[in-house]
Amino acid sequence: MIAETKGDTRPRRLRHTALKVRDLEASIDFYSRLLGMIVTRRRDSIPHNHLAAYVAYGDEADHHALELVQDKDPPAEFILGNLYWHINFSVPDLLALCVKLKSEGFEFSQPPTPMSMDDRYHIAFVRDPDGYEVELTDFP
């Protein structure tokens, strides 16, 4: 059963996904400059001892955001979550973006290939600055 709050008619939605990152500025650069997201806000969390930036394709009130979190005192070894798979982005010119990403040294776990469900569209998997797998498609 879903708890109801009297008078609150806001729809339920997924608000953000948090990713721990090694270098906040490198991650902001990847998601904003290369994938076209905007930084919607930044914060310094003193209780949790980390810095965070939120990136999205518009205002967080209307768009799902990524919360990029850098620990101020990170552990000696950075380990990606063992059950994480990928984040998907639909981009208008996948092939051109992949050329740019490759020229900047980003590693592809799957280069651009036609999608099996509709070969008019393409799919690729690239690793962000921390090694998280990012799925790119030009499927609308």
C-alpha positions in Angstrom: 0.0 0.0 0.0 1.3 3.5 -0.9 1.2 6.0 1.8 -0.9 9.1 0.9 -0.2 12.6 2.1 -3.4 14.7 2.3 -3.3 17.7 0.0 -0.1 16.6 -1.8 -1.0 15.9 -5.5 2.6 15.7 -6.8 3.2 12.7 -9.0 5.7 10.1 -7.8 8.9 10.1 -9.9 12.5 9.1 -9.8 14.4 12.3 -8.8 18.1 11.5 -9.0 20.7 8.7 -9.2 23.9 9.2 -7.1 27.3 8.1 -8.3 30.5 8.2 -6.3 33.3 9.7 -8.4 37.0 10.2 -7.9 37.3 13.6 -9.5 34.1 15.8 -9.4 35.3 18.3 -11.9 36.3 15.6 -14.5 32.9 14.0 -14.1 31.1 17.3 -14.4 33.1 18.0 -17.6 32.2 14.5 -19.1 28.5 14.8 -18.3 28.1 18.5 -19.2 30.5 19.3 -22.0 30.4 15.9 -23.8 26.8 14.7 -23.0 25.1 18.1 -22.9 23.8 18.1 -19.3 23.8 21.2 -17.2 24.9 21.6 -13.6 21.7 22.4 -11.7 23.4 22.8 -8.3 26.4 22.0 -6.1 26.7 21.4 -2.4 29.3 20.8 0.2 27.9 18.2 2.7 29.7 18.7 6.0 27.8 15.9 7.8 28.7 13.4 5.1 32.2 14.8 4.3 31.7 15.0 0.5 31.2 17.5 -2.3 28.3 16.9 -4.7 27.1 18.3 -8.1 23.8 17.6 -9.8 23.6 17.4 -13.6 20.5 17.1 -15.6 18.9 18.0 -19.0 16.8 20.7 -17.3 15.5 21.8 -14.0 15.5 19.1 -11.4 11.8 19.7 -10.7 11.1 18.2 -14.2 14.1 16.2 -15.1 15.9 13.2 -13.6 19.4 14.2 -12.3 22.7 12.5 -11.7 24.2 13.4 -8.3 28.0 13.2 -8.7 29.6 12.7 -5.2 33.3 13.1 -4.4 34.4 12.1 -0.9 36.7 14.6 0.8 38.6 11.8 2.4 38.2 9.0 -0.1 39.3 5.4 0.6 42.6 4.3 -0.7 41.0 2.1 -3.3 38.1 3.2 -5.4 35.7 0.3 -6.1 32.8 0.6 -8.5 29.5 -0.8 -7.2 29.5 -4.5 -8.0 25.8 -4.6 -9.1 25.9 -1.4 -11.2 25.3 -1.9 -14.9 24.9 1.4 -16.9 23.1 4.7 -17.4 21.5 5.3 -20.8 21.5 8.6 -22.7 19.7 9.2 -26.0 21.8 11.7 -28.0 21.0 13.3 -31.4 24.3 12.5 -33.2 25.7 9.3 -31.7 28.4 8.6 -34.3 29.8 12.2 -34.1 29.8 12.0 -30.3 31.6 8.7 -30.3 34.3 10.1 -32.6 34.8 13.0 -30.1 34.8 10.7 -27.1 37.4 8.4 -28.7 39.6 11.4 -29.7 39.6 12.4 -26.0 40.7 9.0 -24.9 37.5 7.5 -23.5 37.4 3.7 -23.6 34.5 2.0 -25.4 33.3 -1.4 -24.1 31.1 -1.6 -27.2 31.8 0.7 -30.2 28.8 2.1 -32.1 26.8 -0.6 -33.7 23.3 -0.8 -35.2 20.6 -1.6 -32.7 19.2 -5.1 -33.1 15.6 -4.0 -32.6 15.9 -1.3 -35.4 19.1 -0.9 -37.4 18.3 2.7 -38.3 19.5 3.5 -34.8 22.9 2.9 -33.1 24.1 1.9 -29.6 27.5 2.2 -27.9 28.9 1.7 -24.4 31.6 4.1 -23.2 33.3 4.4 -19.8 33.1 7.7 -17.9 36.1 9.1 -16.1 35.5 6.8 -13.2 34.9 3.7 -15.3 31.1 3.6 -15.0 29.6 2.2 -18.1 27.4 4.7 -20.0 25.1 3.5 -22.8 24.6 5.9 -25.7 21.8 5.5 -28.3 20.4 7.7 -31.0 17.0 6.0 -30.4 14.5 8.7 -29.5 
